[in-house]
Amino acid sequence: MSLGDELKPHLPFLRRYARALTGSQTHGDNFVRATLEAIVAAPEAFPRDVDPRLGLYRTFHAIWSSANIEEQPGHRDMNDSEGIAQARLSRITPLSRQALLLTAMEGFTPEDAGFLIGAAPDEVENLVAEALTEIERQTRAEVLIIEDEPIIAMDIETIVRDLGHTVTGVAVTRDEAVQQAMARRPSLVLADIQLADDSSGIDAVKDILQQFKVPVIFITAFPERLLTGERPEPTFLITKPFQRSTVKAQIAQALFFDTATVPA
């Protein structure tokens, strides 16, 4: 099997990670593209002594680090969205965010996450704890849940409330979601893709975004369909079945990059 064939199944999930890390589909996908270009340009440099997925993420992290994306606040115009996002980065160290996302969202062990970011396993655990502490101090949000499966909706609602956020409502159809959003504008939306009346959570979100800006996290059993990198796709994505830690990490990242919740 060629190296390309070995890496192909892992690309959608690297896009998911890159988008969550950067808070942008465009920026995240660009980093993934740069990773693939680096591998194609020098395949002999690809780490073959580890699992292909681990080698792929390691190459990504080498490019991420070399790009020096984490600039100090003040290096950009703080009036634009990227400037505000950079200001938020000062509140939680980049390494902490990486450790949290790698373990909670991507499912890497502390040992593997340590290999990716150049840290010992116990350091990774400390970084994750640091990130979780910072999340506890995060701006509280009002959250609309769009989910037609009652048990899943209840689970998500519990996670949201445990994080200290307020649930504005639980909608099970497109029309209901739009009505609830307009009645009480949320500061975050968690949306399933397929809804009760065969309507689409994507369409519901499009309707809501036509009225006002709000960060959105999509929930789906088929993440590969929304991680192709070939069209406008979600920045934040949760895969069914999900772990509670995954939902918490994604909520934290979505709010982290949300310009609307940055204090003046």
Residue frames as qw, qx, qy, qz and C-alpha x, y, z in Angstrom:
[[0.000, 0.887, 0.462, 0.000, 0.00, 0.00, 0.00],
 [0.396, 0.517, -0.031, 0.758, 1.32, 3.44, -0.92],
 [0.222, -0.169, -0.466, 0.840, 1.86, 6.16, 1.66],
 [0.291, -0.092, -0.174, -0.936, -0.97, 8.15, 0.12],
 [0.628, -0.276, -0.626, -0.370, -3.38, 5.24, 0.55],
 [0.516, -0.247, -0.674, 0.468, -2.29, 4.83, 4.17],
 [0.113, -0.143, -0.288, 0.940, -2.91, 8.50, 4.96],
 [0.229, -0.285, -0.496, -0.788, -6.16, 9.02, 3.05],
 [0.474, -0.554, -0.676, -0.107, -8.55, 7.66, 5.75],
 [0.471, -0.485, -0.404, 0.616, -7.05, 10.03, 8.32],
 [0.217, 0.214, 0.183, 0.935, -7.27, 13.26, 6.32],
 [0.308, -0.671, -0.431, -0.519, -10.89, 14.16, 7.22],
 [0.650, -0.671, -0.321, 0.154, -10.08, 13.94, 10.89],
 [0.533, -0.138, -0.021, 0.835, -6.88, 15.96, 10.53],
 [0.002, -0.471, -0.308, -0.827, -9.07, 18.65, 8.92],
 [0.525, -0.714, -0.422, -0.189, -11.42, 18.46, 11.89],
 [0.676, -0.477, -0.195, 0.527, -8.52, 18.94, 14.27],
 [0.405, 0.087, 0.149, 0.898, -6.92, 21.73, 12.22],
 [0.155, -0.618, -0.385, -0.668, -10.20, 23.65, 11.96],
 [0.604, -0.722, -0.338, 0.012, -10.83, 23.41, 15.69],
 [0.670, -0.302, -0.082, 0.673, -7.26, 24.45, 16.44],
 [0.268, 0.096, 0.208, 0.936, -7.36, 27.51, 14.19],
 [0.208, 0.541, 0.502, -0.642, -11.05, 28.38, 14.57],
 [0.415, 0.613, -0.198, -0.643, -11.41, 28.53, 10.79],
 [0.890, 0.282, 0.359, 0.016, -12.13, 26.10, 7.98],
 [0.548, 0.814, -0.152, 0.114, -9.96, 28.12, 5.61],
 [0.077, -0.780, 0.594, -0.183, -6.94, 28.36, 7.90],
 [0.725, -0.270, 0.616, -0.147, -7.26, 24.77, 9.09],
 [0.871, 0.409, 0.271, 0.022, -7.60, 23.32, 5.60],
 [0.395, 0.856, -0.314, 0.113, -4.64, 25.42, 4.43],
 [0.324, -0.642, 0.679, -0.146, -2.46, 23.87, 7.12],
 [0.831, 0.038, 0.551, -0.069, -3.59, 20.39, 6.10],
 [0.720, 0.692, 0.028, 0.042, -2.82, 21.22, 2.47],
 [0.113, 0.842, -0.510, 0.135, 0.65, 22.44, 3.46],
 [0.630, -0.389, 0.660, -0.127, 1.17, 19.21, 5.39],
 [0.866, 0.316, 0.387, 0.008, 0.35, 17.09, 2.34],
 [0.509, 0.836, -0.181, 0.095, 2.57, 19.23, 0.12],
 [0.206, -0.746, 0.621, -0.123, 5.45, 18.73, 2.53],
 [0.766, -0.132, 0.626, -0.064, 4.94, 14.96, 2.51],
 [0.793, 0.574, 0.202, 0.041, 4.77, 14.84, -1.29],
 [0.285, 0.893, -0.331, 0.108, 7.89, 16.99, -1.58],
 [0.109, 0.550, -0.784, 0.266, 9.93, 14.84, 0.81],
 [0.880, -0.218, -0.244, -0.346, 8.29, 11.44, 1.38],
 [0.712, 0.151, -0.572, 0.378, 11.57, 10.07, 2.76],
 [0.036, 0.326, -0.471, 0.819, 11.23, 12.47, 5.71],
 [0.697, -0.372, -0.169, -0.590, 7.86, 11.07, 6.75],
 [0.302, -0.435, 0.765, -0.367, 8.20, 9.22, 10.09],
 [0.730, 0.087, -0.569, -0.368, 7.77, 5.56, 9.15],
 [0.311, 0.113, -0.859, 0.392, 8.64, 4.18, 12.59],
 [0.264, 0.179, 0.603, -0.731, 5.19, 5.09, 13.94],
 [0.380, 0.546, 0.742, -0.079, 1.56, 4.55, 12.95],
 [0.296, 0.392, 0.437, 0.754, 0.68, 6.49, 9.73],
 [0.213, -0.860, -0.393, -0.248, -1.94, 8.56, 11.55],
 [0.568, -0.719, -0.044, 0.398, 0.59, 9.54, 14.20],
 [0.543, -0.074, 0.332, 0.768, 3.13, 10.39, 11.51],
 [0.141, 0.647, 0.478, 0.577, 0.58, 12.53, 9.67],
 [0.345, -0.904, -0.243, -0.063, -0.29, 14.56, 12.77],
 [0.646, -0.494, 0.105, 0.573, 3.41, 14.85, 13.63],
 [0.427, 0.230, 0.390, 0.783, 4.11, 16.36, 10.22],
 [0.093, -0.813, -0.414, -0.398, 1.16, 18.71, 10.65],
 [0.517, -0.819, -0.144, 0.203, 2.46, 19.86, 14.02],
 [0.616, -0.193, 0.205, 0.736, 5.91, 20.53, 12.62],
 [0.205, 0.470, 0.409, 0.755, 4.36, 22.87, 10.04],
 [0.336, -0.839, -0.389, -0.178, 1.99, 24.42, 12.59],
 [0.610, -0.650, -0.059, 0.450, 4.90, 25.21, 14.92],
 [0.526, -0.033, 0.293, 0.798, 7.17, 26.55, 12.19],
 [0.098, 0.671, 0.458, 0.574, 4.44, 28.90, 10.97],
 [0.214, -0.096, -0.419, 0.877, 4.56, 30.68, 14.35],
 [0.188, -0.575, -0.594, -0.531, 0.81, 31.13, 14.19],
 [0.473, -0.730, -0.459, 0.180, 0.53, 32.03, 17.83],
 [0.306, 0.511, -0.085, 0.799, 1.60, 35.68, 17.61],
 [0.222, -0.301, -0.563, 0.737, 1.59, 37.89, 20.67],
 [0.077, 0.840, 0.535, -0.045, -1.45, 40.13, 21.10],
 [0.105, -0.853, 0.061, 0.507, -0.83, 43.56, 19.63],
 [0.354, -0.235, 0.660, 0.619, 0.84, 42.27, 16.48],
 [0.087, 0.406, 0.739, 0.530, -2.45, 42.64, 14.62],
 [0.272, -0.288, -0.061, -0.916, -5.32, 45.05, 14.52],
 [0.066, 0.124, 0.882, -0.449, -7.43, 44.12, 17.53],
 [0.493, 0.285, 0.148, -0.809, -10.57, 45.38, 15.74],
 [0.638, 0.239, -0.559, -0.472, -10.69, 42.49, 13.28],
 [0.924, -0.240, -0.039, -0.293, -11.82, 38.96, 14.09],
 [0.845, 0.187, -0.369, 0.338, -8.36, 37.42, 13.79],
 [0.150, 0.518, -0.426, 0.726, -6.96, 40.07, 16.09],
 [0.646, -0.437, 0.202, -0.592, -9.62, 39.32, 18.68],
 [0.980, -0.045, -0.193, -0.032, -8.90, 35.60, 18.37],
 [0.606, 0.372, -0.443, 0.546, -5.20, 36.31, 18.91],
 [0.224, -0.543, 0.362, -0.724, -6.07, 38.33, 22.02],
 [0.876, -0.298, 0.031, -0.379, -7.97, 35.32, 23.34],
 [0.857, 0.215, -0.420, 0.207, -4.92, 33.12, 22.83],
 [0.145, 0.531, -0.531, 0.644, -3.20, 34.98, 25.67],
 [0.641, -0.396, 0.261, -0.603, -5.74, 33.49, 28.10],
 [0.927, -0.129, 0.344, -0.077, -4.77, 29.85, 27.48],
 [0.215, -0.590, 0.650, 0.427, -1.44, 28.59, 26.21],
 [0.638, 0.411, -0.444, -0.476, -1.38, 27.14, 22.67],
 [0.261, 0.252, -0.929, 0.071, 0.19, 23.92, 23.97],
 [0.328, 0.099, 0.739, -0.580, -2.66, 23.47, 26.43],
 [0.663, 0.399, 0.053, -0.631, -5.24, 23.76, 23.66],
 [0.531, 0.420, -0.687, -0.266, -3.36, 21.31, 21.50],
 [0.038, 0.152, -0.945, 0.287, -3.08, 18.77, 24.31],
 [0.478, 0.222, 0.556, -0.643, -6.79, 19.04, 25.08],
 [0.682, 0.455, -0.153, -0.552, -7.91, 18.68, 21.48],
 [0.397, 0.411, -0.811, -0.129, -5.52, 15.83, 20.74],
 [0.002, -0.032, 0.945, -0.327, -6.72, 13.78, 23.70],
 [0.385, 0.329, 0.583, -0.635, -10.38, 14.78, 24.11],
 [0.611, 0.555, -0.009, -0.564, -11.33, 15.18, 20.46],
 [0.552, 0.536, -0.592, -0.239, -8.84, 13.11, 18.47],
 [0.955, -0.231, -0.005, -0.186, -8.54, 10.31, 21.01],
 [0.580, 0.498, -0.547, 0.342, -4.76, 10.18, 21.26],
 [0.767, -0.472, -0.342, 0.269, -3.23, 8.78, 24.43],
 [0.277, -0.937, 0.140, 0.163, -1.09, 11.11, 26.58],
 [0.654, -0.316, 0.498, 0.473, 1.94, 9.24, 25.24],
 [0.510, 0.451, 0.534, 0.501, 0.98, 9.81, 21.61],
 [0.034, 0.968, 0.212, 0.128, -0.09, 13.40, 22.24],
 [0.485, -0.767, 0.255, 0.334, 3.28, 13.95, 23.92],
 [0.638, 0.013, 0.536, 0.553, 5.04, 12.60, 20.85],
 [0.339, 0.723, 0.462, 0.386, 3.10, 15.06, 18.68],
 [0.061, -0.965, -0.056, -0.248, 3.76, 18.19, 20.72],
 [0.518, 0.458, -0.487, 0.533, 7.14, 17.24, 22.20],
 [0.404, -0.551, 0.379, -0.624, 6.09, 16.68, 25.80],
 [0.084, 0.100, -0.964, 0.232, 6.23, 13.85, 28.33],
 [0.349, -0.444, -0.774, -0.286, 2.93, 12.05, 29.10],
 [0.338, -0.583, -0.560, 0.482, 2.69, 13.61, 32.56],
 [0.092, -0.260, 0.075, 0.958, 3.25, 17.03, 31.01],
 [0.216, -0.249, -0.651, -0.684, 0.38, 16.37, 28.61],
 [0.378, -0.568, -0.729, 0.058, -1.91, 15.53, 31.53],
 [0.273, -0.506, -0.290, 0.765, -0.88, 18.76, 33.26],
 [0.006, 0.069, -0.360, -0.930, -1.50, 20.75, 30.08],
 [0.292, -0.422, -0.743, -0.428, -4.97, 19.24, 29.70],
 [0.369, -0.609, -0.594, 0.375, -5.75, 20.08, 33.31],
 [0.188, -0.345, -0.015, 0.919, -4.56, 23.64, 32.67],
 [0.134, -0.150, -0.560, -0.804, -6.79, 23.94, 29.62],
 [0.361, -0.532, -0.752, -0.143, -9.81, 22.63, 31.54],
 [0.319, -0.530, -0.412, 0.669, -9.16, 25.15, 34.30],
 [0.033, -0.185, 0.218, 0.958, -9.18, 27.95, 31.75],
 [0.229, -0.335, -0.734, -0.545, -12.42, 26.62, 30.26],
 [0.313, -0.579, -0.693, 0.294, -14.06, 26.95, 33.68],
 [0.157, -0.540, -0.155, 0.812, -13.34, 30.69, 33.50],
 [0.169, 0.178, 0.609, 0.754, -14.67, 31.05, 29.98],
 [0.331, 0.040, 0.006, -0.943, -17.45, 33.45, 29.10],
 [0.388, 0.260, 0.838, -0.281, -20.85, 31.86, 29.75],
 [0.165, 0.052, -0.590, -0.788, -23.07, 31.34, 26.73],
 [0.655, 0.235, 0.404, -0.593, -26.73, 30.82, 25.91],
 [0.079, -0.236, 0.894, 0.372, -26.95, 27.65, 23.84],
 [0.765, 0.243, 0.026, -0.596, -29.61, 26.44, 21.41],
 [0.353, -0.196, 0.907, 0.121, -29.61, 22.66, 20.87],
 [0.689, 0.339, -0.221, -0.602, -31.03, 21.34, 17.59],
 [0.058, 0.242, -0.969, 0.015, -31.37, 17.58, 18.06],
 [0.698, -0.112, -0.268, -0.655, -34.30, 15.24, 17.40],
 [0.700, -0.078, -0.702, 0.107, -33.10, 12.23, 19.44],
 [0.509, -0.788, -0.082, -0.338, -34.35, 12.80, 23.02],
 [0.859, -0.424, -0.029, 0.286, -31.63, 10.87, 24.83],
 [0.629, 0.220, 0.059, 0.743, -28.84, 12.56, 22.88],
 [0.035, -0.743, -0.126, -0.657, -30.47, 15.96, 23.39],
 [0.668, -0.731, -0.081, -0.118, -30.69, 15.34, 27.14],
 [0.840, -0.194, 0.006, 0.507, -27.04, 14.27, 27.25],
 [0.414, 0.445, 0.093, 0.789, -25.92, 17.38, 25.36],
 [0.293, -0.803, -0.144, -0.499, -28.08, 19.59, 27.58],
 [0.792, -0.586, -0.078, 0.151, -26.48, 18.10, 30.69],
 [0.724, 0.035, 0.052, 0.687, -22.98, 18.69, 29.33],
 [0.157, 0.637, 0.154, 0.739, -23.84, 22.28, 28.41],
 [0.496, -0.795, -0.109, -0.332, -25.29, 23.01, 31.85],
 [0.854, -0.385, -0.063, 0.345, -22.36, 21.31, 33.61],
 [0.570, 0.237, 0.058, 0.785, -20.07, 23.77, 31.83],
 [0.148, -0.474, -0.343, 0.797, -22.07, 26.61, 33.32],
 [0.084, -0.032, -0.445, -0.891, -23.88, 27.62, 30.14],
 [0.482, 0.291, 0.470, -0.679, -27.62, 28.22, 29.75],
 [0.207, 0.215, 0.865, 0.403, -29.78, 26.17, 27.37],
 [0.290, 0.179, -0.011, -0.940, -32.24, 28.45, 25.57],
 [0.799, 0.216, 0.158, -0.538, -34.18, 25.55, 24.10],
 [0.381, -0.153, 0.875, 0.255, -34.11, 22.18, 22.35],
 [0.596, 0.463, -0.106, -0.648, -35.51, 22.14, 18.81],
 [0.649, -0.025, 0.756, 0.078, -36.28, 18.99, 16.83],
 [0.589, 0.601, 0.484, 0.240, -37.13, 20.47, 13.40],
 [0.413, 0.243, 0.179, 0.859, -35.81, 23.19, 11.10],
 [0.165, -0.697, -0.310, -0.626, -38.80, 25.49, 11.62],
 [0.657, -0.708, -0.255, 0.042, -38.76, 25.03, 15.37],
 [0.696, -0.190, -0.038, 0.692, -35.03, 25.78, 15.49],
 [0.225, 0.398, 0.196, 0.868, -35.45, 29.04, 13.59],
 [0.394, -0.743, -0.334, -0.426, -38.42, 30.08, 15.74],
 [0.728, -0.600, -0.197, 0.268, -36.53, 29.43, 18.97],
 [0.602, 0.007, 0.044, 0.797, -33.42, 31.20, 17.70],
 [0.048, 0.525, 0.233, 0.817, -35.39, 34.31, 16.80],
 [0.540, -0.733, -0.336, -0.241, -37.35, 34.28, 20.06],
 [0.579, -0.779, 0.210, 0.115, -34.19, 34.16, 22.19],
 [0.589, 0.716, -0.367, 0.075, -30.99, 34.70, 20.28],
 [0.905, -0.360, 0.046, 0.222, -28.39, 32.15, 21.44],
 [0.016, -0.874, 0.456, 0.166, -24.65, 32.82, 21.57],
 [0.077, -0.357, 0.910, 0.197, -23.90, 29.23, 20.48],
 [0.838, 0.166, -0.039, -0.519, -25.78, 26.61, 18.43],
 [0.274, -0.264, 0.921, 0.081, -25.25, 22.83, 18.57],
 [0.696, 0.345, -0.042, -0.628, -27.01, 21.25, 15.60],
 [0.646, 0.020, 0.755, 0.106, -27.59, 17.69, 14.43],
 [0.017, 0.206, -0.619, -0.758, -27.58, 17.20, 10.65],
 [0.311, -0.274, -0.787, -0.457, -30.74, 15.08, 10.26],
 [0.272, -0.090, 0.437, -0.852, -33.87, 16.25, 12.08],
 [0.422, 0.172, 0.801, -0.389, -37.22, 14.71, 13.04],
 [0.613, 0.603, 0.329, -0.392, -39.29, 15.74, 10.01],
 [0.776, 0.264, 0.365, 0.442, -36.51, 14.86, 7.54],
 [0.178, 0.975, -0.040, 0.127, -35.49, 18.51, 7.51],
 [0.751, 0.280, -0.258, 0.540, -31.84, 19.49, 7.72],
 [0.517, -0.722, -0.165, 0.429, -29.95, 20.97, 10.61],
 [0.460, -0.049, 0.284, 0.840, -27.66, 22.57, 8.05],
 [0.015, 0.579, 0.484, 0.656, -30.62, 24.38, 6.48],
 [0.435, -0.811, -0.387, 0.047, -31.82, 25.45, 9.92],
 [0.554, -0.493, 0.018, 0.670, -28.43, 26.93, 10.69],
 [0.308, 0.230, 0.406, 0.829, -28.33, 28.71, 7.32],
 [0.177, -0.760, -0.486, -0.394, -31.70, 30.28, 8.11],
 [0.536, -0.761, -0.223, 0.291, -30.46, 31.41, 11.52],
 [0.551, -0.276, 0.177, 0.768, -27.19, 32.81, 10.17],
 [0.193, 0.534, 0.446, 0.691, -29.13, 34.92, 7.69],
 [0.331, -0.855, -0.324, -0.233, -30.59, 36.73, 10.70],
 [0.309, -0.887, 0.319, -0.130, -27.58, 37.06, 12.99],
 [0.511, 0.512, -0.666, 0.184, -24.04, 35.77, 13.52],
 [0.739, -0.498, 0.344, -0.296, -23.49, 32.93, 15.97],
 [0.055, 0.466, -0.880, -0.078, -20.87, 30.15, 16.30],
 [0.893, 0.043, -0.057, -0.445, -22.16, 26.69, 15.35],
 [0.202, -0.367, 0.908, 0.006, -21.07, 23.16, 16.19],
 [0.762, 0.132, -0.355, -0.526, -22.51, 20.41, 14.00],
 [0.524, -0.261, 0.780, -0.220, -23.15, 16.89, 15.27],
 [0.749, 0.382, -0.310, -0.444, -23.16, 14.01, 12.79],
 [0.869, -0.183, 0.459, 0.006, -22.64, 10.27, 12.47],
 [0.793, 0.407, 0.277, 0.359, -20.98, 10.82, 9.09],
 [0.255, -0.828, 0.089, 0.492, -18.23, 13.42, 9.64],
 [0.511, -0.098, 0.567, 0.639, -16.33, 12.52, 6.46],
 [0.301, 0.682, 0.584, 0.323, -19.13, 14.10, 4.41],
 [0.070, -0.986, -0.133, -0.070, -18.42, 17.48, 5.98],
 [0.493, -0.720, 0.357, 0.332, -14.62, 17.22, 6.07],
 [0.814, 0.417, 0.295, 0.277, -13.75, 17.00, 2.37],
 [0.359, -0.529, 0.182, 0.747, -12.05, 20.38, 2.10],
 [0.304, 0.246, 0.650, 0.652, -13.74, 20.85, -1.29],
 [0.144, -0.665, -0.440, -0.586, -16.49, 23.35, -0.32],
 [0.233, -0.507, 0.337, -0.759, -17.62, 25.58, 2.54],
 [0.697, -0.245, -0.674, 0.008, -17.93, 23.23, 5.51],
 [0.565, -0.805, -0.125, -0.130, -18.29, 23.51, 9.31],
 [0.171, 0.697, -0.561, 0.413, -15.37, 24.68, 11.39],
 [0.291, -0.310, 0.765, -0.484, -16.49, 22.74, 14.46],
 [0.747, 0.041, -0.504, -0.432, -17.76, 19.18, 14.20],
 [0.467, -0.329, 0.730, -0.375, -18.67, 16.48, 16.73],
 [0.453, 0.153, -0.808, -0.343, -18.89, 12.84, 15.64],
 [0.798, -0.225, 0.233, -0.508, -21.62, 10.48, 16.86],
 [0.599, -0.721, -0.348, 0.022, -21.35, 8.56, 19.08],
 [0.227, 0.738, -0.288, 0.566, -19.45, 11.18, 21.07],
 [0.572, -0.239, -0.566, 0.544, -17.59, 11.35, 24.34],
 [0.234, -0.910, -0.322, 0.112, -18.58, 14.01, 26.84],
 [0.487, -0.558, 0.180, 0.648, -15.02, 15.31, 26.82],
 [0.377, 0.227, 0.552, 0.708, -15.23, 15.81, 23.05],
 [0.032, -0.818, -0.495, -0.291, -18.35, 17.97, 23.35],
 [0.421, -0.832, -0.113, 0.342, -16.75, 20.03, 26.10],
 [0.510, -0.293, 0.345, 0.731, -13.60, 20.61, 24.07],
 [0.253, 0.428, 0.574, 0.650, -15.52, 21.66, 20.97],
 [0.173, -0.894, -0.406, -0.078, -17.80, 24.01, 22.89],
 [0.489, -0.699, 0.042, 0.520, -14.75, 25.59, 24.49],
 [0.445, -0.067, 0.456, 0.767, -13.04, 26.10, 21.13],
 [0.135, 0.652, 0.580, 0.469, -16.12, 27.51, 19.43],
 [0.273, -0.925, -0.258, 0.051, -16.58, 30.09, 22.19],
 [0.606, -0.451, 0.171, 0.633, -12.83, 30.74, 22.31],
 [0.326, 0.050, 0.474, 0.816, -12.91, 32.05, 18.75],
 [0.040, 0.758, 0.620, 0.200, -16.29, 33.74, 18.97],
 [0.247, 0.282, -0.057, 0.925, -15.78, 37.48, 18.62],
 [0.381, -0.624, -0.325, -0.600, -19.20, 38.23, 20.08],
 [0.748, -0.598, -0.286, 0.026, -18.28, 36.99, 23.56],
 [0.598, 0.132, -0.249, 0.750, -15.00, 38.88, 23.91],
 [0.255, -0.791, -0.383, 0.403, -15.31, 41.49, 26.66],
 [0.324, 0.888, 0.087, 0.315, -14.96, 45.09, 25.47]]
